[in-house]
Amino acid sequence: MTDMSLSGRAAIVGLGATEFSKNSGRTELRLAMESTLAALADAGIDPSEVEGFSSYTMDKVPEYEIARLLGCKNVKFFSTVPHGGGAACAPIVHAAMAVATGVAKVVVVYRAMNERSWYRFGTGTYGFGSTPIFENVNYGWYMPYGFHTPAAWVGMFARRYMHAYGATSEDFGRVSVAVRDFAATNPAAFFYGKPITLEEHQASKWIAEPLRLLDCCQESDGAGAMVITSGERARDLKQKPGSVRAGSQGIT
């Protein structure tokens, strides 16, 4: 029987990112191109070799625009995953599967968003009613009741999780502390060199109970990209590759 496992068949070979700011002063497409070109340069791969793209939602950067600007000759794979930040890992899985199965030889995973300067969550002004697709109709169950932000939506999920599994605010806080510890090591991060304690987490204000301020992410402008290719090709490139060993997605 043919081995169809993902492990070792794809590798991350290049990374690129813009600066992260409160106001980038550029379009999201410009940010995406900057990070994509940086990732390709990091990998030592010519843009014309890119055969696939994967990303996730909420930005205004379709893959065909990047392909056109890069001068791609033949795009064989592209995917866009919904559900906002909760989908961040999925494009990497998609890209790795595309490479592992031979659908595309080089895939760029990217995301660009002016989340701070272009979008302001919680204004209560939305145009969902003018496009009555199924997902937009769902907003009618909670938008009228003041649930206008991702924190409010996820707050409902968090409360259900607490009810089902006995988790506490302190448990959520330990996750925030661990994530912040890692971010504090990145010179490009807003909170570089500024870790938090569990006590600080517990003292931060409620945003949408049971979520506190330090449970929520920092809204910022910026873009990031990575290049994924086969394990075999990765051995001949500039950087030490990061082999993709496994990946999964789920909806609960």
C-alpha positions, 0 to 999 in steps of 0.5 A: 500500500502506498504511503500517503502520510504528510510527514517529511514530504513538504518543508518550510524554506522561506519566511518574510514579514513587514513591520507591524504597526498601527498604520502601515500607510500602504494597501493590503496588496502592497503589504502582501507583496512585500512579505511574499517577495521577502519570503521568496528571497529568503528561500532563494526561489524565483517568483516565477517558480511559484505554482500555488497560494494559500491564505485565510479570510478578512483581507482584500488580497486575492491570490490572482493579484499576487500571481499577476504581480509576481509574474507566475507562469502557471498557478495550479493550486490556490485555497482561501480558508474562512473563519478569520484568525481561527484559520491561521494554521489551515493554509499551511496544512493546505500548502503542505498537502498540495506539495506532498501530493504533487499538485504544486511544486512551490506554494506561498502561504500569506496573509496581509491585513490593515486590521488597525487602520482599516477596520474598527471592530464594534462600530455596529455598522455592517452591510450583511443584510444586503447580501443574505448568504447563509453566513451573513444571515447567521449574524442576525442571531447575535449582532442585534444583541450587541455582539459586534466583535470577535471577542464577544463571539469567542466569549460565548464559545469560551463560556461553553467550554468552561461549562463543558470542561471545567476550565477557568479564567486562570486556565485561559490566562496561562495560555495568554502568559505562554503566548506573550512570553514567546512574543516578547522574544520577537524584536518586531513585536509590539510587546517585545521584552514585555512578558506578563504574569498570571496576576496581571492577566487576572487584573486586566479588565473584562472585554466580553466575560469570560474574556479579559483584555489580556486574552485578546490579540493586539490589532495591528497592520502588517503581513507575513508569508512563508514558502513551502516546497518538497523535502527533496527540493528543500535540501538544495536551498539557502535556509535550513528547512523546517520539515512539516511532520503533521497537520490537521483542521477541525470544526466543533 
